[in-house]
Amino acid sequence: MIRLGVNIDHVATIRQARRALEPDPVHAATLAMLGGADGITIHLREDRRHINDRDVRILRQVVTNLLNLELSVADEIVGIACEVRPDQATLVPERREELTTEGGLDVVMHQAAVAKAMDRLKNAGIAVALFLDPDIRQIEIAKILGAKAVEIQTARYSDARTPSDRTKELASLCEATEFARQQGLHVHMGHGLNYENVRAVAAIPGVEELNIGHSIVSRAVLVGMERAVREMKEAMRG
Ligand code: PXP
């Protein structure tokens, strides 16, 4: 059964809108797990715009299934990850001015920096995934670097506006998955997935984990976190 990692960053975004104490992403994580989340995903950004150091440390205690920490290769953040020891670390690119993670990590261009971060994480006993565009060359390098998994960036599929573009982008996700599996890599996916477009991605053979944030938190604001997660699990099954 494919896993659902619920990304709760935007619960913290609401808290930070008022620099207040609520809503607490720790509470959100508990409710998400009660709703059927197979894991909790958080991104500790260098600018701490949503999740902060306190959240990461408490969530490490509270999340009993799979805590997936998204992070950049920045030394400071990698250091925190090594200390807190999430079950999984997903390396992502990060630019301060972006609204969200916009593309995959370019491991061809930044091979040395990625290798250095991966060594530190692996020495701390953390499984490492690399967030990549659906690009064969990037996946080849991920394999050479010794990644355990790749998270394939689904934004181009999620953003496709016509049926033919959607079909084309889905085919590219299938191809990337097949190639990564042949390399012995675990395959995760995420970005821009919602209750309407998730089914086709969840049905790609070989995909083991989806990380979904914005659409679940948006629904949770209206119907509650447990129900929003339950409904996403149903949407994944179709
Ligand atoms: N996967 C990764 C690597 C991400 O950076 C994000 C966004 O934080 C997500 C998944 C979730 O994306 P969305 O919020 O669009 O569901």
Residues whose N, C-alpha, C, O or C-beta is under 5 A from the ligand:
A	BS01	PXP	N7 V92 T101 F131 G190 H191 G192 L193 N211 I212 G213 H214 S215
